[in-house]
Amino acid sequence: MRSSIIMLQGTASDVGKSVITTALCRIFTQDGWNTAPFKSQNMANNSYVTPDGREIGRAQGVQAEACGKRATTDMNPILIKPVRDMHSQIVVHGQPYAQMSAWDYRHDFLPQARPLVMEALNRLRDQHDMVVMEGAGSPAEINLKDRDIVNMNLAGWADAPVLLVADIDRGGVFAAIVGTLELLEPHERSQVKGFIINKFRGDLALLQPGLDWLQQRTGIPVIGVLPYEENLHLEAEDSVALQRKSSRPLPGRELDIVIIHYPRISNFTDFDLLEAEPDVSVRYVDHPDQLGTPDVIILPGTKDTLGDLEFLQDRGLAECIKKLHSLRSVQLIGICGGYQMLGKQLNDPAGHDSPVPRLAEGLGLLPLSTIFASTKTTVHAAGQLNMESALRIQKNNELQPAIIPVQGYEIHMGTTTIEAGASVQSLFHLYRLTDESDSPTSIEDGCILPDGSVWGTYLHGVFDNDHLRRSWLNSLRQLKGLEPLRETIHGQTRRQEAFDRLADTVRKHLDMERIYAIAAGR
């Protein structure tokens, strides 16, 4: 018997499709269904490394976790990673395929994408009881519909019923729903089996006349109205979420950590658990006037290292960062592309990171250089902190004897070399976990200055390690004469609780009996 299937589409971007898809993945799994997520084409620089070392959209990786599954590239066979305006890296089944302009992608790639997409979806349907599909943007984007592979064309190919999601918080929800339907062809409109109104604040009784009118006007039922929920503790799919983050310190927080928000920032989910710590204010800044005098400045990952380095220099952020370091008033950290920027030189001889070959000077704060290459490293890694490094986790002025474990993942296209004889230490002793059946490769990752004032690593997810995160924060507290705090946040527990809490909310407010009937084609 073929698996049941249901698809979430939206009246616009950022209406909540990914979150509701995650919730349904969790609910179906809780109810005993062998469930998988699917999004044919995703555009995001927040990516996720699968256990077999491939790269997919972060949202599908999170949805797989909500299903209790190992993520695979069948769940997101095409990933578009914007590199600069109108150009993106196209990732197919987790591997870089090409850098393409928007025009070339639409006219050269999309016509041949249907078999690739449907083969992945059919494999999932053969292996699972239920597949929850997610669309992208809006199905009413007239200029894109003829070569669509992610919204209504896909729903037709898969014979998938569609639930249309609309965001009432931004206003105009009824116009958005009716307008979307009006721009669909009759056969497309027939795929829409229900509406979900998301992010509602207020008295449902006051909204009910509008819901009744909507069903009468369209003949399509409202499956439910979901409340506006803050602090879901789910990872954001793309940088739209950063628009809601502040550049100002939170009052009452002893530690002030600044993340540099450059145009092509990627994998900023690295800092979600730092934001959750009770003594930490995490803020995102893109201008020197916003810097202030933080305790830490972090240069995060980027999909355009050389372009974002140029952004730092043009904005005056590079000079301000170096000045703060010279005053010894801030600790500087680089993750992945940010780590490369902290070095002396970045060389792209074949134009892998930029449109043309380039040689650029970095910030010069770490004695290293980077050469970009065509091969991308996407791998999970695990190991421990190098206790001989200057990132000393102290207690009563003595090193803690316990080994501090660390795990995370790498996504980068550069090779970084530390200058011979440089007085720096590696940061982590790691094993690259390329495949469960292979012998892991041992590596030394990152480096740190002798005084601990600057350090960098290729390891994404470093702050997701609970013991390391709290121990490092306590070392910052010690520098300020503050007492240490106990470790209270457990990342994996928090993640699973977030899935369950989200599922409980959606169960309460959606007609799940009707959703099951729609998914089964009834």
VOGU-3710 file (C-alpha; in Angstrom, 3 decimals, decimal comma):
1> mrssiimlqg> 0,000/0,000/0,000  1,377/3,434/-0,969  2,202/5,832/1,845  -0,080/8,667/2,846  1,115/12,141/1,884  0,270/15,725/2,743  1,798/19,023/1,644  2,143/22,374/3,427  2,256/25,427/1,161  2,098/29,089/2,166
11> tasdvgksvi> 0,675/32,388/1,032  4,193/33,856/1,422  7,631/33,136/2,837  8,026/32,977/6,628  4,367/32,197/7,338  5,291/29,115/9,378  5,392/26,243/6,858  8,602/24,748/8,251  7,433/24,896/11,861  4,040/23,329/11,105
21> ttalcriftq> 5,701/20,659/8,969  7,986/19,885/11,913  4,975/19,667/14,221  3,106/17,265/11,933  6,246/15,131/11,561  6,369/14,834/15,346  2,635/14,164/15,743  2,512/11,438/13,092  5,618/9,826/14,617  4,100/9,968/18,114
31> dgwntapfks> 1,003/8,287/16,708  3,056/5,361/15,440  3,450/6,299/11,770  6,806/5,774/10,100  7,176/9,379/8,893  9,620/11,375/6,777  9,821/15,043/5,697  10,395/16,178/2,122  11,211/19,488/0,451  12,265/19,172/-3,168
41> qnmannsyvt> 14,137/22,476/-3,337  15,295/24,613/-0,444  17,086/27,962/-0,488  19,076/28,582/2,683  22,592/29,120/3,939  21,739/27,430/7,231  22,543/23,887/6,193  22,665/20,487/7,890  25,197/17,694/7,484  23,651/14,245/7,212
51> pdgreigraq> 25,276/11,291/8,992  26,824/10,158/5,694  28,509/13,539/5,162  26,078/15,198/2,736  24,524/18,661/2,922  20,792/19,463/3,020  18,618/22,328/4,246  18,643/22,708/8,002  14,854/22,644/8,233  14,695/19,141/6,736
61> gvqaeacgkr> 17,454/17,947/9,081  15,457/19,251/12,053  12,246/17,702/10,699  14,018/14,344/10,375  15,036/14,651/14,038  11,403/15,359/14,932  10,589/12,047/13,201  13,376/10,301/15,136  15,135/9,634/11,825  18,595/9,970/10,348
71> attdmnpili> 18,408/12,692/7,730  19,098/11,733/4,107  19,455/13,750/0,925  16,193/12,258/-0,369  14,488/14,561/2,141  15,939/17,617/0,336  17,527/16,630/-2,992  18,189/20,221/-4,167  19,684/22,916/-1,937  20,327/26,444/-3,217
81> kpvrdmhsqi> 22,946/28,392/-1,242  23,084/32,092/-2,227  26,665/33,217/-2,734  26,052/36,768/-3,924  23,268/38,683/-5,634  21,671/36,537/-8,360  24,258/33,718/-8,022  24,067/30,585/-5,908  25,821/27,308/-5,294  23,518/24,462/-6,342
91> vvhgqpyaqm> 23,841/21,380/-4,145  22,341/18,165/-5,561  21,912/15,186/-3,249  24,280/16,771/-0,781  27,160/17,508/-3,153  28,083/20,780/-4,908  26,804/20,643/-8,488  27,607/24,110/-9,871  27,518/27,826/-9,227  24,720/29,249/-11,325
101> sawdyrhdfl> 22,966/32,526/-11,957  19,245/32,681/-11,261  18,637/32,761/-15,016  20,787/29,703/-15,739  19,228/27,758/-12,873  15,734/28,484/-14,139  16,381/27,912/-17,843  19,063/25,204/-17,828  18,646/23,238/-14,600  14,938/23,231/-13,733
111> pqarplvmea> 13,719/21,576/-16,966  15,677/18,437/-16,039  14,909/18,483/-12,302  11,567/16,640/-12,238  12,990/13,078/-12,457  15,576/13,832/-9,780  12,907/15,209/-7,424  10,372/12,454/-8,016  12,912/9,643/-7,656  13,832/10,980/-4,205
121> lnrlrdqhdm> 10,196/11,388/-3,177  9,238/7,937/-4,442  12,042/6,342/-2,437  10,724/8,040/0,692  7,172/6,929/-0,059  8,312/3,340/-0,571  10,101/3,354/2,790  7,582/5,222/4,975  3,925/5,229/5,995  3,609/9,003/5,825
131> vvmegagspa> 5,496/11,765/3,992  5,031/15,413/4,986  5,999/17,709/2,108  6,843/21,398/2,413  6,555/23,967/-0,338  8,580/27,163/-0,723  7,569/30,811/-0,858  4,129/31,050/-2,462  2,471/28,910/-5,161  1,043/32,108/-6,685
141> einlkdrdiv> 4,353/33,472/-7,988  3,153/33,779/-11,583  6,580/34,336/-13,108  7,879/31,044/-11,660  4,917/28,701/-12,037  5,717/27,223/-15,434  8,936/25,629/-14,135  7,897/25,095/-10,542  9,266/21,963/-8,860  8,445/22,812/-5,255
151> nmnlagwada> 4,800/23,941/-5,041  1,712/23,135/-7,142  3,450/21,279/-9,963  4,999/18,981/-7,383  1,670/18,530/-5,600  0,183/17,438/-8,929  3,029/15,053/-9,769  2,739/13,440/-6,319  -1,086/13,647/-6,173  -0,578/15,324/-2,789
161> pvllvadidr> -3,374/17,206/-0,997  -2,319/20,712/0,069  -2,899/22,653/3,281  -2,403/26,377/2,672  -0,756/28,246/5,569  -1,278/31,998/6,109  0,207/34,366/8,702  -2,445/36,538/10,362  0,114/38,473/12,395  1,327/40,376/9,345
171> ggvfaaivgt> -2,233/41,441/8,447  -4,411/40,869/5,394  -4,807/37,159/6,025  -8,126/36,764/4,167  -6,851/38,707/1,171  -3,701/36,586/1,156  -5,666/33,329/1,127  -8,313/34,354/-1,393  -5,761/36,122/-3,571  -3,555/33,045/-3,648
181> lellephers> -6,493/30,850/-4,683  -7,502/33,326/-7,404  -4,042/33,093/-8,965  -4,111/29,290/-9,105  -5,361/27,309/-12,074  -8,566/25,298/-11,458  -6,671/21,988/-11,267  -4,228/23,541/-8,790  -7,027/24,989/-6,688  -8,587/21,536/-6,459
191> qvkgfiinkf> -5,432/20,322/-4,643  -6,044/22,730/-1,733  -8,008/20,810/0,903  -7,768/23,149/3,884  -6,409/26,360/5,387  -4,251/26,854/8,479  -4,169/30,347/9,939  -0,974/30,860/11,902  0,362/33,311/14,536  -3,006/34,470/15,890
201> rgdlallqpg> -3,136/36,755/18,934  -6,536/37,482/20,419  -10,044/36,160/20,945  -10,962/33,409/18,496  -14,640/34,301/18,834  -13,908/37,660/17,212  -12,199/35,917/14,283  -14,937/33,319/13,755  -17,146/35,421/11,424  -14,152/35,809/9,107
211> ldwlqqrtgi> -13,481/32,044/9,182  -17,127/31,339/8,353  -17,000/33,825/5,451  -13,763/32,268/4,155  -15,241/28,774/4,034  -18,418/30,065/2,418  -16,429/32,105/-0,122  -14,004/29,335/-1,125  -15,751/26,093/-0,192  -12,541/25,025/1,593
221> pvigvlpyee> -12,476/24,433/5,382  -10,252/26,123/7,926  -8,428/23,216/9,598  -7,413/25,338/12,564  -6,025/28,583/13,938  -2,622/28,367/15,603  -1,651/30,861/18,302  1,370/33,135/18,090  4,127/31,276/19,901  7,442/32,758/20,970
231> nlhleaedsv> 10,491/30,854/22,215  9,754/27,681/20,271  13,449/26,742/20,637  13,579/25,428/17,072  16,418/26,263/14,722  15,721/28,912/12,099  15,815/27,911/8,439  17,308/31,117/7,026  18,466/34,636/7,850  14,935/36,081/7,773
241> alqrkssrpl> 14,864/35,124/11,458  17,745/37,516/12,169  15,496/40,464/11,366  13,782/39,810/14,689  16,998/39,801/16,718  18,271/42,878/18,521  21,618/44,650/18,219  21,264/45,948/21,786  22,383/44,132/24,940  19,716/42,545/27,093
251> pgreldivii> 19,437/44,206/30,508  20,593/42,214/33,521  22,890/39,841/31,578  26,501/39,788/32,798  28,104/38,589/29,537  27,762/40,529/26,280  28,451/38,488/23,114  28,325/40,106/19,675  27,797/38,140/16,452  28,818/39,952/13,270
261> hyprisnftd> 25,859/39,905/10,879  27,373/40,065/7,429  25,265/39,726/4,269  25,906/36,003/3,619  25,944/34,787/7,216  25,403/31,035/7,473  24,714/28,477/10,187  23,965/31,083/12,848  22,091/28,291/14,626  25,562/27,711/16,134
271> fdlleaepdv> 24,608/30,342/18,727  21,071/29,312/19,701  22,131/27,705/22,977  24,332/30,671/23,865  21,180/32,797/23,593  19,431/30,428/25,982  22,000/30,844/28,765  20,632/32,984/31,624  23,716/35,202/31,981  24,355/35,847/28,270
281> svryvdhpdq> 23,173/38,597/25,953  23,701/37,578/22,308  23,224/40,343/19,763  23,757/40,629/16,013  25,431/43,768/14,653  26,333/44,996/11,167  27,735/48,486/11,900  30,626/49,789/14,062  28,258/52,057/16,018  26,472/48,955/17,335
291> lgtpdviilp> 29,595/47,214/18,657  30,041/48,872/22,031  32,490/47,062/24,325  31,366/43,434/24,402  33,127/40,601/26,187  33,265/38,514/22,988  32,985/39,179/19,253  32,246/36,172/17,042  32,799/36,077/13,291  30,345/33,340/12,236
301> gtkdtlgdle> 30,186/31,152/9,158  29,512/32,649/5,729  28,695/31,426/2,227  30,803/34,247/0,738  33,972/34,531/2,793  35,799/37,012/0,577  32,692/39,094/-0,063  31,822/39,284/3,618  35,431/40,070/4,513  35,186/42,995/2,091
311> flqdrglaec> 31,940/44,001/3,833  33,783/44,108/7,191  36,496/46,275/5,696  34,159/48,642/3,842  31,905/49,115/6,882  34,843/49,872/9,166  34,051/46,822/11,278  37,434/45,231/10,556  39,350/48,202/11,988  37,076/48,433/15,022
321> ikklhslrsv> 37,502/44,721/15,754  41,286/44,976/15,508  41,270/48,073/17,746  39,223/46,319/20,425  41,654/43,418/20,290  44,661/45,735/20,660  43,086/47,160/23,812  42,757/43,592/25,158  39,131/44,339/26,012  37,463/41,587/23,995
331> qligicggyq> 37,900/37,921/23,085  37,655/37,254/19,337  36,321/33,998/17,903  35,986/32,813/14,304  33,821/29,895/13,184  34,490/28,390/9,734  34,541/31,361/7,321  35,055/33,657/10,306  38,075/31,562/11,284  39,494/32,058/7,790
341> mlgkqlndpa> 38,947/35,835/8,041  40,987/36,015/11,260  44,080/34,817/9,374  46,617/36,779/7,366  45,758/35,762/3,828  42,882/34,243/1,837  43,709/32,968/-1,644  41,126/31,942/-4,224  43,301/31,190/-7,288  40,557/29,497/-9,323
351> ghdspvprla> 37,559/31,612/-8,278  35,833/28,983/-6,130  34,676/31,465/-3,468  34,370/34,574/-5,643  33,459/35,420/-9,264  37,117/35,852/-10,251  40,450/34,674/-8,766  41,349/36,796/-5,754  44,036/37,214/-3,131  42,904/39,106/-0,032
361> eglgllplst> 44,404/40,141/3,275  42,571/38,878/6,345  42,386/40,571/9,723  45,854/39,239/10,531  44,993/38,229/14,091  45,885/34,546/13,709  49,079/33,259/11,980  47,359/31,276/9,247  46,412/31,380/5,573  43,607/29,767/3,581
371> ifastkttvh> 43,454/28,483/-0,005  40,012/27,836/-1,486  39,430/24,697/-3,527  36,599/23,033/-5,418  36,242/20,132/-2,957  33,821/20,758/-0,118  34,372/19,176/3,300  31,056/18,082/4,835  31,612/15,787/7,773  30,686/15,135/11,393
381> aagqlnmesa> 33,500/15,229/13,933  33,952/14,455/17,624  36,800/14,637/20,095  37,945/16,805/22,979  39,350/20,175/23,890  43,139/20,390/23,696  43,848/21,066/27,366  47,288/22,393/26,449  45,663/25,265/24,582  45,150/28,677/26,135
391> lriqknnelq> 41,380/28,098/26,277  41,871/27,026/29,847  38,784/26,068/31,742  39,747/26,973/35,278  38,441/26,412/38,776  40,165/28,069/41,697  42,990/29,046/39,320  43,684/25,399/38,441  42,857/23,470/35,318  39,907/21,168/35,703
401> paiipvqgye> 41,226/17,605/35,335  38,187/16,299/33,464  38,390/15,826/29,694  35,989/18,195/27,971  34,336/16,436/25,007  33,177/18,197/21,872  31,265/17,217/18,751  29,952/19,091/15,732  30,240/19,230/11,960  32,312/20,874/9,229
411> ihmgtttiea> 31,116/22,557/6,019  33,841/24,415/4,119  35,679/24,626/0,800  39,028/25,962/2,046  42,235/24,460/3,433  43,829/26,442/6,241  47,523/26,220/7,107  49,144/27,568/10,254  52,531/29,264/9,783  55,522/27,074/10,635
421> gasvqslfhl> 56,859/27,875/14,085  53,888/30,034/15,057  53,301/30,179/18,804  49,742/28,907/18,745  48,111/25,711/19,912  45,494/23,633/18,182  42,073/23,967/19,757  40,560/20,496/19,440  41,739/16,928/18,964  39,050/15,533/16,638
431> yrltdesdsp> 38,062/12,457/14,686  36,241/13,004/11,408  33,327/10,592/11,291  32,962/10,115/7,549  30,935/6,916/7,779  30,040/4,509/10,575  31,820/1,680/8,791  35,061/3,607/8,218  37,932/4,188/10,578  37,683/7,845/11,670
441> tsiedgcilp> 40,422/10,254/10,592  42,279/12,036/13,386  42,840/15,787/12,935  43,931/18,834/14,901  41,335/21,582/14,448  41,524/25,317/14,919  44,083/27,373/16,784  44,352/29,830/19,664  46,806/32,555/20,656  48,906/31,929/23,801
451> dgsvwgtylh> 46,922/34,482/25,808  43,581/33,036/24,684  42,401/36,364/23,259  41,773/35,059/19,720  40,746/31,597/18,599  39,058/29,950/15,666  37,738/26,603/14,509  36,122/24,921/11,516  33,759/23,079/13,865  30,146/24,205/13,645
461> gvfdndhlrr> 28,030/23,394/16,681  30,873/23,929/19,140  28,565/25,840/21,511  25,983/23,048/21,382  28,282/21,064/23,698  26,785/21,726/27,121  29,838/21,197/29,340  32,198/23,085/27,048  29,754/25,982/26,600  29,127/26,517/30,310
471> swlnslrqlk> 32,787/25,995/31,245  33,866/28,582/28,651  31,232/31,058/29,846  32,406/30,563/33,425  35,970/31,341/32,326  34,646/34,649/30,952  32,832/35,253/34,222  36,037/34,597/36,123  37,841/37,266/34,084  35,166/39,733/35,226
481> gleplretih> 35,369/38,662/38,871  31,991/36,893/38,758  31,090/33,620/40,420  30,580/30,631/38,093  27,101/29,325/37,271  26,036/25,715/37,291  25,368/23,855/34,051  21,574/23,942/33,661  20,841/23,752/29,925  20,968/20,347/28,254
491> gqtrrqeafd> 20,755/20,881/24,526  19,349/17,532/23,385  16,755/17,405/26,157  15,723/20,949/25,322  15,419/20,015/21,644  13,191/16,987/22,246  11,030/18,929/24,694  10,626/21,657/22,055  9,387/19,103/19,507  6,882/17,702/22,005
501> rladtvrkhl> 5,685/21,124/23,132  5,159/22,204/19,522  3,285/18,989/18,745  1,022/19,511/21,785  0,135/23,039/20,638  -0,658/21,955/17,091  -2,724/18,977/18,255  -4,769/21,296/20,446  -5,572/23,826/17,715  -5,774/21,794/14,477
511> dmeriyaiaa> -8,391/19,221/13,486  -6,032/16,254/13,357  -8,806/13,792/12,476  -9,503/15,784/9,339  -5,783/16,083/8,547  -5,413/12,296/8,723  -8,382/11,914/6,375  -6,917/14,438/3,920  -3,518/12,703/3,974  -5,205/9,368/3,243
521> gr> -7,049/10,865/0,268  -10,487/10,767/1,886
//
